[in-house]
Structure formats: structure tokens, C-alpha cells
């Protein structure tokens, strides 16, 4: 308890598209990398619609008629002319928190890994005396180094957990948190817990660092500041042949598909149109 515990909270790594025989279950996503990376917040894509429903123009102008996508003017909703109508709103519906501390940092984080220091605690085993736990974690139920949050309130569950006494003095790390993860966390902390960070460091509109005092001493950090590369390139940078970041069909992750079980989605749902030529080739393989 006296040494800062490290808790990372982002990494998305999923299997690539395969044959029809392969199957995908959005509610139970797991692969070899999920046990090595720290946390996986998974956004669900919800569309923002006006009362009459999003209705873009079916006729394209000269500027975009030969292009795959509509220009800004053509994609405007004919019903409301609001630029936000028809856009996707990201909402976390799945997150995995994995922890490490001075007692377990040299131990591999495998399924079912436990730690008497940074592992989970219940009411029965969370009593402390002078900053140290009085009893060991309850057998079979506590001491877990991995916690899963799922559902529409996954962000609320996550914030409720990290603001508990057990997570005091923790350092929470996420890769590319400045662009996504820290915003829903900050929103929930303010709206649901009335907790305002004591210090935030911005780079433009992006949150690079966030600290919460108020007897919690929580530090949220952006690992991209120390590893300035995509998550997919980290294994190659350190010569790790056994690790690789897969691909996930983010565009398929909608509320309608939460119970989907079936063949892997089409390439377009993996953001294929937004990938470089090298990334497309690798995904197709």
C-alpha cells in the first residue's frame, strides 16, 4: 500500500478476420494479447439522430459524386441541417483493468493471476492498519489482478472501482488516452462522483496528464508520451516476436450487435477504408 500501484487502462487487441468457420462473440472478446496488456475500454458506436431521423441527400454534388464518401454539404441531414446528426457517438461498453505493483511486477499476468497487495479486495478482507492490510485476500474470490467491467455503465463501474480506498495512490496508464479514454473517465468523475482533478495538463484539447488529490492520490498518464508509436508497433520496437496487436471491428460494435455470434464481419467494419496500404495488406492476410 505504501508504494504506488500501477494500473493501466487501455489496449485494444483482437483477432483478425478469418474464414467463415471462425466465430466472433462481442460479449466475450479474448485473445492472447488481452492477458498481457493492461486495460481494454471498448467503445460502442451509437448514432446521433434528430427527431425525424438522419436523412442525408441522395444526390451528390460534382465534388463528391466520383468519390466514395459524401462531402460535408451532401451528408448534412435534410431534416435538421445539424452537422452532428448522423455522426457516431462512442460509448464504452467493455473495459478490463489489470494491475501490477512492487510485489508482482516481475510475475507474468496470466489468467487468474493474484496479488495480495494490488489484487481486488472485498469488505471482509479490505481492513487496513497503518496502511497495511490486516488479512490476506479471501481465497478464490479476491486478490485478482484483472477486473472486467461491461455493459452500458462500464465507465461508471470503472470509475467507482478506481476511486475506492483500495486504489488509493495508484498510477493509471493508458496508450493514446489523450484522444479518447480520459474524456469519459473525466465526465463520470465530475458528473457521478463530484470529483474534479486537482491538475490537468493539456496539449491543445487533449489531456496528457491528470491528477486527483482529495485523499485518493490518483494519477492518470498517457503512455504515448513515453512510447511515441502506435500500439501495433510496440512489439517490433522491442523485438517481441510472440506479441502482436490484432484488429477489431469497431464499426460493427453497435448496440444491435452486442449479442452477435457468427462469422467474422466484413473488412469494412475494421476501418479498412481508413488504413494505409501496408495495414490493409496485413489485415487481408
KAJO-V132022 format. One record per pair of residues at least 24 apart in sequence whose ideal C-beta (glycine too) atoms are under 7 Angstrom apart, sorted by the first residue. I is the first residue (numbers start at 0). J is the second residue. Records with the same first field share a line. If there is no record, write none. Layout:
I->J + J
This chain:
0->127 + 130 + 131
1->130
2->100 + 101
3->168 + 169 + 170
4->98 + 100 + 117 + 168 + 169
5->99 + 100 + 170 + 172
6->96 + 98 + 166 + 169 + 170 + 171
7->37 + 38 + 97 + 171 + 172 + 173
8->37 + 38 + 40 + 96 + 171 + 173 + 180
9->38 + 39 + 40 + 173 + 174 + 176 + 180
10->36 + 37 + 38 + 39 + 174 + 230
11->39 + 41 + 247
12->36 + 244 + 245
13->245 + 246 + 247
14->245
15->245 + 246 + 282
16->263 + 266 + 269
17->263
19->262
21->262 + 263
22->260 + 261 + 262
23->261 + 263
24->260
25->252 + 256 + 257 + 259
26->257 + 258
30->245
32->242 + 244 + 245
33->95
34->108 + 109 + 110
35->108 + 242
37->97 + 172
38->94 + 95 + 96 + 97 + 173
39->93 + 94 + 95
40->91 + 94 + 180
41->91 + 92 + 93 + 252
42->89 + 90 + 91
43->90 + 92 + 252 + 253 + 254
44->87 + 89 + 249 + 250 + 252 + 253
45->87 + 88 + 90 + 254
46->85 + 87
47->83 + 84 + 85 + 86 + 88
48->84 + 85
49->76 + 78 + 79 + 81 + 84
51->78
53->84 + 85
54->78
55->85
89->179
91->153 + 154 + 183
92->149 + 150 + 151 + 153
93->149 + 153
94->148 + 153 + 157
95->145 + 147
96->146 + 157 + 160
97->144 + 145
98->144
103->144
108->144
112->144 + 145
113->142 + 143 + 144
114->142 + 144
115->142
117->144
118->142 + 143 + 144
119->143 + 146
120->165
125->165
154->183 + 184 + 187
155->187 + 191
158->184 + 187 + 188 + 191 + 192
161->217
162->192 + 194 + 215
167->215 + 216
168->216
169->217
170->218 + 220
171->217 + 218 + 219
172->220 + 222
173->221 + 222
174->222 + 223 + 230
175->223
176->219 + 221
177->202 + 205 + 206 + 207 + 221 + 223
178->205
181->206 + 209 + 219
246->282
